[in-house]
Amino acid sequence: MVASLYVLPHRKPSGNVEVCGLHPIRAGVRIRGQQARCAEARSILLMKYLVAILAWLMPVVAWLSNSGLFGPTNRVISDAYPTLIVAAGYAFSIWGPIFVLDLIYGTWQWLDRTHDARLQHARPWTALAFAMTSLWMVVFALEWFWLALVVIWVSLGALLVAAWHVSHTTRHARARWWQWVPLSLHAGWVSLAVFLNVAQVVVAFRLLLVTHMLPWTLVLFAAAAMLVFWTISRLRGNPWYVLAVIWGLLGVYVKQHGSALAGADDAAWTALALAVATLLWSLWCRPFRQQSLDGDRAGG
């Protein structure tokens, strides 16, 4: 796909020549410009391969992690450090659709031959997010909780930037479905997972009271609400991001509603209320409402 540029010494190119094996250009284009195009094409190609490889790597690492290769499984660790913000076990099955959609994204972007500037901008952030997702599964199983906390926050930041590039925002319409659906769903789930990780670090190192966790858990719920609501407004009510968030919050409600921990009932109802608020806020931020408001302003 990427071919080297061949120019005879001491002769000026005449007619049309081919740069990087991609596009013919007319004579007179400087060699430096041609080399820059070659370098850019190679960079794009390498990033395509990197994203595809990392997308396929995630489910492999997940399978190895669940087999106990790196250490205790996530469920074992979660049971060892119980919190008021953890979701029911079934909620974590969302990783199945996330991995499948990420595989579709990774494979499709590798095969895609269109010049998509937004996809190119999203690729480095997507690669970082996928790499951090795999790394988190390893370090969390090893119970390196502080490192896992840093890794998952980096993953979230990269996912939010990547999702913004391909979602419907105030600056651009959403990209093709295989770009914005996978990244939005992944970002939505991790937006809650980061706060679960914070809670587990608090419990593991007893940074705060573990016999009466409700006060600081409510602070985590408030922080999660601010992050989620801000992201929803930036992504204009992105339904796939919202779906992952609500799925996680309902999982927290189910888990805590049947928990014997002190304050679990209050945490359960808080999660349920936050799920309802998330749905309402997403409807408020939907593009059709924004267009209506813009129309009213224009008419006024």
Long-range contacts (C-beta under 8 A, 24 or more apart in sequence): 1-41, 1-45, 2-38, 2-41, 2-42, 2-45, 4-38, 5-31, 5-34, 5-35, 5-38, 7-31, 44-120, 47-120, 47-123, 47-124, 47-127, 48-109, 48-110, 48-123, 49-110, 50-127, 51-105, 51-106, 51-109, 51-110, 51-123, 51-126, 51-127, 51-130, 52-106, 52-107, 52-109, 52-110, 53-106, 54-106, 54-127, 54-130, 54-131, 54-134, 55-102, 55-103, 55-105, 55-106, 55-107, 55-130, 56-103, 56-106, 57-130, 57-134, 58-99, 58-102, 58-130, 58-133, 58-134, 59-99, 59-103, 61-134, 61-137, 61-138, 62-95, 62-99, 62-137, 65-137, 65-138, 65-141, 70-137, 70-138, 70-141, 70-142, 71-141, 71-142, 71-143, 72-141, 72-143, 73-141, 74-140, 74-141, 77-140, 77-141, 77-143, 77-200, 78-200, 81-200, 81-203, 81-204, 82-203, 82-259, 82-261, 83-196, 83-199, 83-200, 83-202, 83-203, 83-213, 83-217, 84-199, 84-213, 84-214, 84-217, 84-256, 84-259, 84-261, 84-263, 84-264, 84-267, 85-195, 85-196, 85-199, 85-217, 85-220, 85-221, 85-252, 85-267, 85-271, 86-196, 86-199, 86-200, 86-252, 86-255, 86-256, 87-192, 87-196, 87-248, 87-251, 87-252, 87-254, 87-255, 88-251, 88-252, 88-254, 88-255, 89-255, 90-251, 90-254, 91-247, 91-248, 91-250, 91-251, 91-252, 91-254, 91-255, 92-251, 94-185, 94-189, 94-244, 94-247, 94-248, 95-189, 97-185, 98-182, 98-185, 98-186, 98-189, 101-181, 101-182, 101-185, 101-186, 102-130, 102-182, 102-186, 104-178, 104-182, 105-178, 105-179, 105-182, 105-183, 106-130, 108-178, 109-178, 109-179, 116-175, 118-165, 118-166, 118-172, 118-175, 119-165, 119-166, 119-175, 119-179, 121-165, 122-161, 122-162, 122-165, 122-166, 122-179, 122-183, 125-158, 125-159, 125-161, 125-162, 125-165, 126-158, 126-162, 126-183, 128-154, 128-155, 128-158, 129-155, 129-158, 129-159, 129-162, 129-183, 129-186, 132-158, 133-186, 133-190, 140-197, 143-204, 145-197, 145-200, 145-201, 145-204, 145-205, 146-201, 148-197, 149-194, 149-197, 149-198, 149-201, 152-190, 152-193, 152-194, 152-197, 153-194, 155-190, 156-187, 156-190, 156-191, 156-193, 156-194, 159-183, 159-186, 159-187, 159-190, 160-187, 160-191, 160-231, 162-187, 163-187, 163-235, 163-238, 163-241, 164-234, 164-235, 167-235, 167-236, 167-238, 167-241, 168-235, 168-236, 168-238, 168-287, 169-234, 169-235, 169-236, 170-236, 170-290, 180-238, 180-240, 181-240, 184-235, 184-238, 184-240, 184-241, 184-244, 185-240, 185-241, 185-243, 185-244, 186-244, 187-231, 187-241, 187-244, 188-240, 188-241, 188-242, 188-243, 188-244, 188-245, 188-248, 189-244, 189-245, 189-247, 189-248, 191-224, 191-227, 191-228, 191-231, 191-241, 191-244, 191-245, 192-224, 192-228, 192-244, 192-245, 192-248, 192-249, 192-252, 193-248, 195-220, 195-221, 195-223, 195-224, 211-262, 212-262, 212-263, 213-261, 213-262, 213-263, 214-262, 214-263, 214-266, 214-267, 217-263, 217-267, 218-266, 218-267, 218-270, 221-267, 221-270, 221-271, 221-274, 224-274, 225-274, 225-277, 225-278, 228-278, 229-278, 229-281, 232-278, 232-281, 232-282, 232-285, 233-281, 233-285, 236-285, 236-286, 236-287, 236-290, 237-282, 237-283, 237-284, 237-285, 237-286, 237-287, 238-282, 239-282, 242-278, 242-279, 242-282, 245-275, 245-278, 246-275, 246-278, 246-279, 249-274, 249-275, 249-278, 250-275
